[in-house]
Amino acid sequence: MDTTTTNTYQLDLFVSNIADGSTAASRIYRLMSNRGWVGPDEIERAARSAKGRPVRDYMRRLRDIRNMGYNVQKRRDPNDPQGFQYRLIK
């Protein structure tokens, strides 16, 4: 299976999981789909499983969304000069 076929399959699988929120990446996508800025605390809460179990590396799920072709913009948090906020562009 070539890279294009693999990426298409992953995107199809991801889109099918958005409806039921069965993966951390799909829950983060649903949080960010309103195109507003969100902080890492909100992303971490969205990534938790339905049973409340934390995801070990929730920012990796954000990278997964980027790898599927979505554009995630990053900026400094206006209320915390040490922090960042993220939003979904596409």
Phi, psi and omega in degrees: 000125181281172185298318181298315179296318179298313180296321178296317178297315180298318180295318178299317179295318179298313180298321180291333179277344181298319184301318183261355178063036187280349178235156179300319180298321180291325178291323177293318178301315180297321176300316186273353187292346177280359176070016177270166178283135178228148180264171182297329178296318179293321179295317179297317179296319180293328183286340181301149179290169179300333179272003177086007179288131180290152175270135186299316182226079184294332179290337176294325177296327175294320176295323177301318179297317177299317182295339178272006174103000177276146180261119179248119181268148182232140175214162174293142177288123182296339180262352182214101183298345178269346187255173179231161171232157184227151172212153181272128181265313186251000000 
